[in-house]
Amino acid sequence: MNNIQGLTSYGANQNAPIMPFMTATRPRGFYAVNSVSSPHNLQTPSNDYFQSQTHNASSNIQSTMITVFDDLMAKVSPKMYLHKYISQGVIENALKNNPNIAQILASKGLTPEIHLENVQNNNQNHYLTTYNKAKELGGNLSVSDYSTLLQSSLLHDIGKVFIPPEILNKPGALTPEEREIVDLHAQLGYEILKTTPISQKVSEAVRTHHLPYNDPQKQNNIISQILSVADVYSALKEERPYKAKLPEEKVREIMQSDSKLNQDIVNDIFYSQDISNMNNFTLEPSYALAG
């Protein structure tokens, strides 16, 4: 989705002669030579330099392996992916290492309490239905963006682990203050994921998935736009403490009148369903249509 701009190894002065052994990509610390250097001024890399390079290379390899494994898990075993990240250890680590979480909760008069029941067991059904709908809608994305969409669809509500259950599962309408508390979950999810190896693109999709479509932070984020539509669709189709399941036509009516959603993506849901229904109808055996 993003444009990849060409890179050049030339310096600011494009007309300056380029020595064969001097490139802009030479690692920092290796024989930094300028036009007036003499052999006596050459900088020999220290042991610390080589140790840091070895550490960086090891970290990069480990990070790449985690990324590849997460990508595979999200595509092949979404439940395993959920088990990896929606866990007591991950949440406790985030709370310990990211002070923003406590500050965000304190802004609403809350203390940090972990409520794993909010994000595990039956509540994970919502993540899986959102994931399945996102898979349908994201088929035309690049490989990288498709992976980001799948991972963010599984983790988009992880921040609800810090929302008091009596508010999250309140059977009646929320007060404005309670609504503000529930809405914290997107930012809280982002703060949790910042302490994990998950990519910035995934955490950004989680952070912005409840912003309206026309918000500048979301306008160019197609992953977040698809995630929003998949999330709303699955939520409307599910039974919650404060609402019953809604029939398909009511879901269509609500979503097609919601200006916060990208309507092109919304229409993709119902267009594909309409086509599927038409195909099912035309493939119906002729005797089934007889009086």
C-alpha positions in Angstrom: 0.0 0.0 0.0 2.8 2.4 0.8 5.0 3.8 -1.9 8.6 2.6 -1.8 10.9 5.4 -2.9 14.2 4.7 -4.6 17.3 5.1 -2.5 20.7 6.4 -3.7 24.2 5.8 -2.2 25.3 9.2 -3.4 25.9 12.1 -1.0 24.3 15.5 -1.2 26.7 16.5 -4.0 25.6 14.3 -6.9 28.6 15.6 -9.0 31.3 14.7 -6.5 33.5 11.8 -7.5 32.7 8.5 -5.8 35.5 6.4 -4.5 35.0 2.7 -5.1 35.6 1.8 -1.4 33.4 4.6 0.0 29.6 4.1 0.1 26.9 5.7 2.0 25.8 2.3 3.4 29.2 1.5 5.1 28.6 0.6 8.7 29.3 3.4 11.2 32.7 2.9 12.8 34.5 1.4 9.8 37.4 3.5 8.7 35.7 6.9 8.5 37.9 8.5 5.9 37.6 12.1 4.6 39.5 13.9 1.9 42.3 15.0 4.2 42.7 11.8 6.2 46.0 10.1 6.5 46.7 6.5 7.4 47.5 7.6 11.0 43.9 9.0 11.4 42.1 5.8 10.5 39.6 4.7 13.2 39.9 1.1 14.0 36.7 -0.4 15.2 36.7 -1.4 18.9 35.6 -4.6 20.5 32.5 -2.8 21.8 31.6 -2.0 18.2 31.8 -5.6 17.1 29.8 -6.8 20.2 27.1 -4.2 19.5 26.9 -5.3 15.8 26.6 -8.9 16.9 23.9 -8.1 19.4 22.0 -6.0 16.8 22.2 -8.8 14.2 21.0 -11.4 16.8 18.1 -9.1 17.8 17.1 -8.5 14.1 17.1 -12.3 13.4 15.0 -12.9 16.5 12.6 -10.2 15.6 12.3 -11.5 12.0 11.6 -15.0 13.3 8.9 -13.8 15.7 7.3 -11.8 12.8 7.3 -14.8 10.5 5.9 -17.1 13.2 3.2 -14.6 14.2 2.2 -14.2 10.6 1.9 -18.0 10.2 0.0 -18.4 13.5 -2.5 -15.7 12.6 -3.3 -17.3 9.2 -3.2 -21.0 10.3 -4.1 -21.0 14.0 -5.9 -17.9 15.2 -6.8 -19.5 18.5 -3.1 -20.2 19.2 -2.3 -16.6 18.3 -4.9 -15.4 20.8 -3.5 -17.7 23.5 0.0 -16.2 22.9 -0.9 -12.6 23.3 -4.1 -12.5 25.4 -2.5 -13.9 28.6 -1.8 -12.9 32.2 2.0 -12.7 31.5 1.6 -10.4 28.5 -0.8 -8.1 30.4 1.3 -8.0 33.6 4.5 -7.2 31.6 2.7 -4.4 29.8 1.5 -2.9 33.1 4.9 -3.2 34.6 6.8 -1.7 31.7 4.4 0.9 30.3 3.4 3.7 32.8 1.0 5.1 30.2 -1.5 2.4 31.1 -1.9 3.5 34.7 -2.0 7.1 33.6 -4.8 6.6 31.1 -6.9 4.7 33.7 -6.1 7.3 36.4 -7.5 10.0 34.1 -10.9 8.3 34.7 -10.4 7.7 38.4 -9.5 4.0 37.8 -6.7 1.9 39.3 -5.0 -0.7 37.1 -6.8 -4.1 37.6 -6.5 -7.0 35.2 -9.8 -8.6 34.2 -8.8 -11.5 32.0 -12.4 -12.7 31.9 -13.2 -9.7 29.7 -10.9 -11.0 26.9 -10.9 -14.7 27.3 -13.2 -17.8 26.9 -16.6 -16.9 25.4 -15.5 -13.3 24.7 -13.0 -14.5 22.2 -15.8 -15.6 19.9 -16.1 -11.9 18.9 -12.4 -11.8 17.9 -12.8 -14.9 15.8 -16.0 -13.7 14.0 -14.3 -10.3 13.4 -11.2 -12.1 12.1 -13.3 -14.2 9.7 -15.1 -11.2 8.3 -11.8 -9.3 8.0 -10.4 -12.2 6.0 -13.3 -11.9 3.6 -12.9 -8.2 3.1 -9.1 -8.0 2.9 -8.5 -10.4 0.1 -7.1 -7.7 -2.2 -4.5 -6.3 0.2 -0.8 -6.9 -0.1 0.6 -9.9 1.7 2.0 -7.7 4.4 -1.2 -5.7 4.9 -3.3 -8.8 4.9 -1.2 -10.2 7.7 -1.5 -7.0 9.7 -5.3 -7.0 9.2 -5.6 -10.6 10.5 -3.4 -9.9 13.6 -5.1 -6.7 14.5 -8.6 -8.3 14.1 -7.6 -10.8 16.7 -6.2 -8.3 19.1 -8.4 -5.2 18.5 -10.2 -5.5 21.9 -7.3 -6.6 24.1 -7.5 -3.2 25.9 -10.8 -4.3 27.5 -8.7 -6.3 29.9 -8.5 -3.1 32.0 -12.2 -2.1 31.8 -14.3 -2.8 34.9 -16.6 -5.7 34.1 -19.6 -4.0 35.7 -19.3 -1.3 33.1 -18.3 -3.4 30.2 -21.2 -5.9 30.8 -23.8 -3.4 32.0 -27.2 -4.6 30.8 -28.6 -1.2 30.4 -27.5 1.9 28.6 -24.1 3.4 29.5 -23.8 6.9 31.0 -21.6 9.3 29.1 -18.9 8.8 31.7 -19.1 5.0 31.4 -19.0 5.3 27.6 -15.8 7.3 27.9 -14.3 4.5 30.1 -15.2 1.8 27.6 -13.8 3.8 24.8 -10.4 3.8 26.5 -9.9 0.2 25.4 -8.5 1.1 21.9 -5.7 3.3 23.4 -5.1 0.8 26.2 -4.8 -2.0 23.6 -2.2 0.1 21.8 -0.2 0.6 25.0 -0.3 -3.1 25.7 0.9 -4.1 22.3 3.8 -1.5 22.4 5.4 -3.8 25.0 5.3 -6.9 22.7 7.1 -7.8 19.5 4.0 -7.0 17.4 4.5 -4.6 14.6 3.7 -0.9 14.8 1.1 -1.3 12.0 -0.9 -3.8 14.0 -0.8 -1.7 17.1 -1.8 1.4 15.1 -4.8 -0.4 13.6 -5.9 -1.4 17.1 -5.5 2.2 18.4 -7.5 3.7 15.6 -10.2 1.1 14.9 -13.0 3.1 16.7 -12.1 6.4 15.1 -14.5 7.7 12.5 -13.6 7.0 8.8 -13.0 10.7 8.1 -10.5 11.2 11.0 -7.1 12.2 9.5 -5.4 9.4 11.5 -7.6 6.9 9.7 -8.2 8.2 6.2 -5.1 6.6 4.8 -5.2 3.5 7.0 -7.2 0.9 4.9 -6.4 -1.8 7.5 -8.1 0.1 10.3 -11.0 0.9 8.0 -11.6 -2.7 7.2 -11.2 -3.7 10.8 -13.8 -1.2 11.9 -16.4 -2.6 9.5 -15.6 -6.2 10.4 -15.8 -5.3 14.1 -19.2 -3.5 13.9 -20.7 -6.3 11.7 -19.8 -9.1 14.1 -20.8 -7.0 17.2 -24.3 -6.3 15.7 -24.7 -10.0 14.9 -23.9 -11.1 18.4 -25.8 -11.3 21.6 -24.5 -8.9 24.3 -25.7 -8.2 27.9 -27.2 -5.0 26.7 -28.7 -6.2 23.3 -30.0 -9.2 21.4 -28.7 -10.5 18.1 -29.9 -8.5 15.2 -31.2 -9.9 11.9 -29.2 -9.4 8.7 -31.5 -6.7 7.3 -31.3 -4.6 10.5 -27.5 -4.9 10.5 -27.5 -3.7 6.9 -29.7 -0.8 7.7 -27.6 0.3 10.7 -24.2 -0.1 8.9 -25.3 1.6 5.7 -26.4 4.7 7.7 -23.3 4.9 9.8 -21.1 7.8 8.5 -18.2 6.7 10.7 -17.7 3.6 8.5 -16.2 3.5 5.0 -19.3 2.7 3.0 -17.4 1.2 0.1 -16.3 -1.5 2.5 -19.7 -1.8 4.1 -21.3 -2.4 0.7 -18.7 -5.1 0.0 -20.1 -7.2 2.8 -23.7 -7.0 1.6 -22.8 -7.1 -2.1 -20.9 -10.4 -1.7 -23.8 -11.8 0.4 -26.3 -10.7 -2.2 -24.3 -12.4 -5.0 -24.0 -15.5 -2.9 -27.8 -15.6 -2.2 -28.5 -15.1 -6.0 -26.2 -18.0 -6.8 -27.8 -20.2 -4.2 -31.2 -19.4 -5.6 -30.3 -20.1 -9.3 -28.6 -23.4 -8.2 -31.8 -24.5 -6.4 -33.2 -27.8 -7.9 -36.2 -27.1 -10.1 -38.4 -29.4 -8.1 -37.8 -27.3 -5.0 -39.5 -24.4 -6.7 -42.6 -26.4 -7.7 -45.9 -25.7 -5.9 
